[in-house]
Amino acid sequence: MKIAFLTAGGIAPCLSSSIGALISEYNKLAPNAEMIGYLNGYRGLLLGKSIIFPDSIKNQYEVLFDYGGSPIGNSRVKLTNIDDCIKRGYINKGEDPLEIAAEQLKKDDVNILHTIGGDDTNTMAAQLSHYLKKNGYDLTVVGLPKTVDNDVYPISQTLGAWTAAEQGAIFFENIVNENTTSTRQLIIHEVMGRNCGWLTAKTASNYRKRLKKRVFMPELLIDKDRWDIDAIYIPEIDFNFQTEVDRLKEKINKKDGVNIFLSEGAGLEMIVREMKNNGDSIPRDAFGHVKLDEINPGQWFAKQFSEALNVEKTLVQKSGYFSRSAKPNDRDLELIKSSSRLAAKFSLDQKSGVVGRDIEHNDELCLIEFIRIKGGKPFDHRVMWFEEMLNDIGQ
């Protein structure tokens, strides 16, 4: 039996640990199985590049729990985007990347494929499994849901998201001290989240919980209000810019600064619309997503608010690469291990799907059919803890 691992998309605080947890399970359930990892996700599968896991890795799987990133590398490759695969040199003109990938799995005699990624990663894996079965090769594919955005249907909690929210809060604990470097200062904390504001909301909540445990010196500039959050903007909630300007003017006049938590997808449609009106081209990746790093929503909002609030100094800081690169915290690691336990069991029973907490089945950890997996799950901003936080900051 041969078991293959593949991690794809952006990284999250669960990739290395998921592979470690899966190795641990197979050490018990299929100790003689051969294991390989495809290098840099679907890129490695298309190019036939993989790593064999020797006994030294199987015997020291716990080491992977202490690392962020992926021990076998990631990439953003969409197997159905033929032109992009040709452009990058992964396939030749006239070839079908889905067929190339499937044939590589057959050539490598892979029986079980574990894909650790978001909705695109796992739906691509489902297409591979379907293609191979249609062509007489039985491949079991079991995915694990990875994304710091926590935006995959119908999964209530994706792996790594809790850790990313915790790390984002730690990141801002340092950044917020910059409020002492200038008068009338605007600090924007830009958080990952293209379509979903969960990570921004949870990061803000975690930060404010940590804030309550700190001791302040209001006799000096170390006043709790200066360290608190003044606004939280997420894709799910529209806001009137002028109304927010009026509210934040009162804040900055009172405490000499404003701290904003901004989801990178908040106001994206407005930014893209303005760029189109200006005749600018919209940069997109292989999946058709707007390249947020190039659009830079944080800088766009900084410009608008800086002018409106008569700010003297503006600071935009992104916690994304810091938070998504961390090793998992205890809460995430527990979910990773329990998910991997089921993933190995279902794989050996030749059942394909994605292991996750199913919203439609009381958040039970189970095997979810690939057909039900899709991205774009919004954050439910009506949950009590978030509404209470907005009320508390006066938004």
PyMOL commands that set and color helices and strands:
alter all, ss='L'
color gray80, all
select helices_A, chain A and resi 15-29+42-47+55-59+61-66+82-87+97-107+119-134+161-181+198-211+224-227+241-255+268-277+292-295+297-309+320-324+330-348+359-361+370-372+384-393
alter helices_A, ss='H'
color red, helices_A
select strands_A, chain A and resi 2-7+34-38+50-52+112-117+140-145+185-191+231-233+257-263+313-318+353-358+364-368
alter strands_A, ss='S'
color yellow, strands_A
deselect
rebuild
show_as cartoon
